[in-house]
Amino acid sequence: MGAAAMRRSDASGRFQRQDHDHGRCIAQALDQAEALSAGRGARLTPLRRRVLELVWGEHKPVGAYDILELLSSRGRRAAPVAVYRALAFLMAQGFVHRIASRNAYVGCGQPQARHAAQFLICDTCDAVAELSDRRIEHAILEGAERTGFAVGRPVVEVQGICPACRDKASGAALGS
């Protein structure tokens, strides 16, 4: 996996830099999930914790069967239903988001509060930046209200090219 594919967003919607401290990032996500789970009376079981760690470990959208394969390759046998249940728990707690266009999951940088998410997804390297722009959320809710539609989860996915891939492409064009 290339360095560009290892980038994901921070909580402010920026794509991660290559020198980002990935180990610290994962540790913070796991510590925050432990604390929030305890405070909510929810149980972050060893399997749920491991699935969350694997989602954060990829720093790009990761599918349920990829998670299952990673669990199996590390000596832990898990049934697909167990992985899907763990992911359902993690989504319900706000620790991960599902990227529908990729049928995959990414860690949430803002799990302490429910929020509408908007994702910028790079078509070249699969890097993802999570936004939580209240103006976008408001526009969706306002438009839905005008039509009588009840919004369940206002998730927006935007396909495009991340800054690193754009820079690479423009650098390659300059070198031609």
Buried (B, 14 or more C-beta within 10 A) or exposed (E): EEEBBBBBBBEEBBBBEEEBEBEEBBEEBBEBBEEBBEEEEBEBBEBBBBBBBBBBBBBBBBBBEBBBEBBEEEEEEBEEEBBBBBBEBBBEBBBBBBBEEBEBBBBBBBBEEEBBBBBBBBEBBBBBBBBBBEEBBEEBBEEEEEEEEEEEEBBBBEEEBBBBBEEBEEEEEEEE
